[in-house]
Each structure stands twice: as structure tokens, then as C-alpha cells.
Amino acid sequence: MSGLSRGSVAIVAAAESELGQVAPGTTPVDLMAQATRRALDACGLALSDIDGVFTNASQLRMPTLSLCDYLGLQPRYQDGTGIGGSSFMTHVQHAMLAIEHGLCEVALIAYGSTQRSVSRAAASPREFNPYETPYQPFLPASAYALAASRHMHQFGTTREHLAAVAVAARQWALMNPVAWEKEPLTLDQVLGARMVSYPLTVRDCCLVTDGGGAIILTSAARAKTLRCKPAFVLGVGECLSHASISTMPDLTVSGAARSGAIAYAMAGLSAREVDTAQVYDAFTINTILFLEDLGFCPKGEGGRFVAGGSIAPGGSLPVNTSGGGLSYCHPGMYGLLVLIEAVRQIQGDAGARQVAGCDVALAHGNGGVLSSQVTVLLGSGATV
Amino acid sequence: MDDLRTASPNATYAAHCARGELAYQVDTSTGAAVFYPRVIAPGTGAALEWRISKGLGTVHATTVVHTKGQPPHNVALIDLDEGFRMMSRVEGIDPMAVRIGMRVRVRMHPGEPPYPVFDLEQGA
């Protein structure tokens, strides 16, 4: 149905730039370039091999122009699609399409942000909306809080359930040497933290960090000639359901239900075959919604599912093993970092947090206020 | 359809607010209520007609926003009885006391332009 061929392309390298807090004057494109160099070194390709460039960044008006200028590339194909944090999952789909059709052979997807250094307000100014702005929602947090209020009302989800997501993310982050957060976090600390937009405290909300990353895709045939272990793209699906939270069709069902179904159908897989799920946790309610919508537990059961420790280290489903946007890093459009961790898990390169025998990894991106949902399923060589 | 040389959907909406009216639109092909105001109907592309809401609705979702240096304030999604949803706030009670399912009635909050807020519906 998607028109794309399962396993036709692979991610051959994935690298972060410096994360957290970078030196004064560092630009988003500096971070993209640093991550690109690291990704090229990991797979043995040269900068001049890149003939497709995909990027988006809230601090750049014309992001592919800025990145291509900096890298000295005149690629055969480029795409700056911007749908918030899920942009990069969509770039995977578009790169796959371009590679399958011969529009490019080696695709770079890059991201960079200095939102901690320059402030969130400067890095991603909000559009004026005459039907929302007068009410002073603290966006995006208040939009996710509204969704959480519905989930709590309809399904009996509690603040403790939400807090369990943050605690699990922190446990994973303590196993990731480059995670921003370095100290343990308890349920009571989450519940007692400064309230941002009820029911979400600051510990239910993602970090505000600098950071970036790069991934490199190429055809499955070329991937097999490189020194990196490929992460084959088995399935991709996307769903754009709304822009403002006021027009979200159902506050308790995200577009992940549709994007996941499309990706699973393309991959010929179900949630049961997924070894690790990396889902965009901008807020604790995200993880609960996405685990439900992507088929890991029934609708409405997400809170009770996470409360049992099932997504923490040692649980039945390793989720957000990097520590996630909640505890690892969140430069504003975190989706590329979600993909990077999924690739690492497939490549067996995740250190102390490596999921044993990881053959299928799900990377799920979220953009806007639950607005855009894009699911990517990656597989090891054993899956193709 | 609004003539965009003379009146935008938002200007028409704001003019209604200034008269104390909460205006919304209906899709002339389906009768479905539409909010926020637009030039054509979402999904069908049909023409839209303006209507005035009776101003009665139900709280669909609610949050309390904590901003440094300000008292906490309510932000809610309200389902109007005519079948459209909008962001607003419930005034007159502790923002933490706003509950999903509460019946509310619109009132124009003074401003430039005025904008709709909601109070608890008495006797509800």
C-alpha cells in the first residue's frame, strides 16, 4: 500500500553531536556538521558520497540551503520537510523513496539546535493564534496536559502513572554516559516537582538542551559493502491529524494508531515482534499514549502498563533506552535522537543499556501538539 | 464566502465578539458545525454560513497553567452544544476546581478585541 519496498534501504550510520550545553556562538549547523563527520567516520563513507540532504531546524528558515552551503554540497536531491519532532522520521520515508527511484544514493538526515544556549523562546517562537493565544496556554506543555486530563478522566490514569514514565526514563539515562541527567529520580520527586501545567510537573516535561545528530541511509545493496552493521528500514507510516490541540479529533487517541498500523503492515510485523520501542517522550503522557496506539497495551491501559515497571530496565519492554527526551536530551525537535538510539540498538552499540538480541526496533516521532505522528520500524540483517 | 478584500473570517468573528456574540460556522453541505472560522469548510470544501451560539457548553478537558509571577490560571477545551469545540477558560472558581463535564455559559471578556470566557452555568 505504501509503494515502498520493505528493507530496500538501510541506515548505515547514526551519530550525535555534542549534547546538553554547547559553547557560546555554536550554531545549529555546526552541530549538524559535527554529527555528520562522526556518522561518516562510523561507516567509512566520504562527505562527497552524500547526494541527498534532508534536514529541518526551527532556527533555520531554509535549512537544507544552510546545511548544503556549510558542507559544500550540491546534492541531487534535498528535502526540508518540517513537521516538528517527527520531521526526521518522515525524512527517512522520503529518503527511502528517493533512493528507490534513483534520485539519490547516499542520504544524510541531520538536525541541530542550540535552544538551551539561546532560549526556547528564541529558538522556536510560537505563532500567534487568535483562538488560543488570549487564554495563555503554556505551549506545548498545556496541550499535552489537556490530553492527559482526558486520559485521566476516561481511563483512570493517575499522576503516579505519569510519574512512572519519568522514573523509568531516568533509570535508563543513568546507563547512558552522554545523558543530561546524572542523578536518580523517585516517584515522589516527580509528583512534588514544580507544577507547569496540571497534571504535568517540570519532571513530566522534556529537558531543554542543545544538541543534534546525523544519520546516513543508502540502498540495501550498498549498505552491505560498508563496515557498519546496517539497520534496514522495514516499515514507515505517518499521520497528520491536526495543528492545534483544540482540533485534535480525539484527545486520547493519537495519530500513532494510524502511523503504526501503516508501518507494521509494510514491515509484516506487529508490536509483539518489537524488541525495543523508542517513542518521542516530550511529556510523560506521550509514552502512555504511544504505547497504547502502537499496540503494546490496550487503549486506556497505558498508565497501569507503565506503573508496573515494564518499560524500565529489567522490564518486559525496553522503552526509550537512551533516557529519552525526559532525561537524556531534548534539543526541541528530538525525533532524530529517537532514531539514533533505535539504530544503536540494532547495531548492538548501546553499551550498558543494550537490549539483548535486538533485531527489531521501533522509532516513533511526534511533532507539534500530538499533531504529526511518524513510525519507523528498523531491523537487523536477520529480518531481511 | 467572505470577501477577503473587505472582511476576514477572524474579523467577522471578532466583530461578533464585540457585540457579545459567540459566532461559529456551519458547513452548508453537511450542516456540521465548524470552529475556528475559515473561508471554506474542512473536509468538504463547501461554503460556510455564520451562526450565533446559544453559548452553553460542557468542559471537555482542563489544565491549570503555572506561570512565574502570576496566579495559576485555567485553560480548558469547551464543547459547545451546537457541536463545536474551542479553547477558553472557566472563570469564577478555583482553576483546580474546574472539572471535565461541568456545564458552562459564555461571557465576553473585555479586551481588544473582546474574547469569550466561560462561567459555571447556574442551576446546572
Interface residues (C-beta under 8 A of the other chain):
Chain A: P130 Y131 E132 P134 Y135 Q136 P137 F138 S142 A145 L146 A147 A148 S149 R150 H153 R194 M195 V196 S197 Y198 P199 S244 I245 S246 T247 L251
Chain B: N10 Y13 A14 F35 Y36 H60 A61 T62 T63 V64 V65 H66 T67 P72 H73 V75 A76 L77 R85 M86 M87 S88 R89 M96 I100 G101 H109 G111 Y115
